[in-house]
Amino acid sequence: MANKMMIGGAEANFLKTMLDNASKKYTPAAPNTAGNEDPNKIAQLTKDLQAKWAKR
């Protein structure tokens, strides 16, 4: 049986406001970059990363 906590309207409004403010403050909007990747740059970065790991 799950324990449930009942809170009053003032507490609920406070918590909702606090969560809304936190989500706005700490969740930056990320630009939609899907489809804008440069295949040549991806290939070069992949080669650089593979070379870096090969040296280890």
Rosetta silent file (secondary structure, phi, psi, omega in degrees, C-alpha in Angstrom):
SEQUENCE: MANKMMIGGAEANFLKTMLDNASKKYTPAAPNTAGNEDPNKIAQLTKDLQAKWAKR
SCORE:     score description
SCORE:     0.000 S_00000001
   1 L     0.000  125.666 -177.081    0.000    0.000    0.000 S_00000001
   2 L   -81.990  140.807  175.805    1.531    3.300   -1.061 S_00000001
   3 L   -84.239  133.555  178.828    1.706    6.193    1.342 S_00000001
   4 L  -119.359  140.010  179.318    0.157    9.370    0.025 S_00000001
   5 L  -110.373  127.395  178.187    0.727   12.825    1.410 S_00000001
   6 L   -94.433  132.774  176.730   -2.044   15.370    1.148 S_00000001
   7 L  -124.228  152.912 -178.327   -1.024   18.991    0.854 S_00000001
   8 L   -78.612  174.807 -177.302   -3.126   22.101    0.950 S_00000001
   9 H   -61.802  -40.369 -178.763   -3.704   24.571   -1.845 S_00000001
  10 H   -65.415  -43.412  179.181   -1.065   27.052   -0.690 S_00000001
  11 H   -65.562  -40.339  179.580    1.619   24.374   -0.468 S_00000001
  12 H   -63.584  -43.050  178.958    0.635   22.956   -3.853 S_00000001
  13 H   -64.896  -40.406  178.624    0.801   26.387   -5.470 S_00000001
  14 H   -61.992  -47.987 -179.091    4.180   27.066   -3.854 S_00000001
  15 H   -64.161  -40.886  179.095    5.614   23.751   -5.048 S_00000001
  16 H   -62.792  -44.678  179.046    4.206   24.194   -8.552 S_00000001
  17 H   -63.672  -42.446 -179.799    5.672   27.703   -8.797 S_00000001
  18 H   -62.276  -44.934  179.695    9.023   26.517   -7.457 S_00000001
  19 H   -66.849  -40.384  177.859    9.194   23.665   -9.979 S_00000001
  20 H   -61.539  -45.353 -179.994    8.110   25.900  -12.870 S_00000001
  21 H   -64.794  -40.880  179.751   10.772   28.484  -12.006 S_00000001
  22 H   -65.166  -40.689 -178.931   13.459   25.824  -11.632 S_00000001
  23 H   -67.816  -34.535  177.565   12.607   24.242  -14.977 S_00000001
  24 H   -71.356  -38.102 -175.933   12.766   27.624  -16.712 S_00000001
  25 H   -74.297  -40.527 -171.082   16.033   28.571  -15.004 S_00000001
  26 H  -105.935    6.637  178.226   17.923   25.304  -15.412 S_00000001
  27 L  -120.664   86.871 -179.584   16.588   23.998  -18.720 S_00000001
  28 L   -68.299  147.108  178.528   18.089   26.066  -21.519 S_00000001
  29 L   -72.225  125.370  179.315   16.357   25.880  -24.859 S_00000001
  30 L   -93.963  132.627  178.271   18.396   23.740  -27.228 S_00000001
  31 L   -68.881  148.468  178.574   18.376   24.739  -30.874 S_00000001
  32 L   -81.737  107.509 -177.382   17.062   22.174  -33.309 S_00000001
  33 L  -109.855    9.480 -178.896   20.155   21.125  -35.255 S_00000001
  34 L   -62.719  130.756  178.578   18.814   17.905  -36.762 S_00000001
  35 L    88.691   -5.147 -178.944   19.727   17.650  -40.426 S_00000001
  36 L  -100.653   10.211 -177.713   22.349   20.411  -40.272 S_00000001
  37 L   -72.812  139.671  177.078   25.323   18.105  -39.721 S_00000001
  38 L   -91.437  114.412 -177.002   28.234   18.451  -42.126 S_00000001
  39 H   -59.287  -35.380  179.664   29.221   14.920  -43.242 S_00000001
  40 H   -67.307  -40.260  179.107   32.806   16.000  -43.957 S_00000001
  41 H   -67.248  -39.901  178.208   33.207   17.504  -40.504 S_00000001
  42 H   -62.536  -43.562  179.552   31.739   14.385  -38.892 S_00000001
  43 H   -62.734  -42.390  179.997   34.155   12.185  -40.851 S_00000001
  44 H   -65.989  -43.710  178.357   37.131   14.352  -39.840 S_00000001
  45 H   -62.973  -37.651  178.246   36.124   14.382  -36.176 S_00000001
  46 H   -64.265  -45.100  178.577   35.689   10.605  -36.280 S_00000001
  47 H   -62.270  -43.115  179.537   39.173   10.137  -37.771 S_00000001
  48 H   -61.571  -43.140 -179.201   40.696   12.492  -35.189 S_00000001
  49 H   -67.005  -41.313  179.048   39.019   10.643  -32.342 S_00000001
  50 H   -64.724  -39.398  178.582   40.066    7.241  -33.667 S_00000001
  51 H   -65.805  -39.715  179.452   43.658    8.442  -34.040 S_00000001
  52 H   -62.328  -43.908 -179.492   43.629    9.818  -30.511 S_00000001
  53 H   -73.118  -27.771  179.378   42.407    6.509  -29.087 S_00000001
  54 H   -67.663  -28.187 -179.832   44.868    4.514  -31.220 S_00000001
  55 L   -73.513  -18.644 -176.219   47.756    6.330  -29.501 S_00000001
  56 L   -75.956    0.000    0.000   46.665    5.108  -26.065 S_00000001
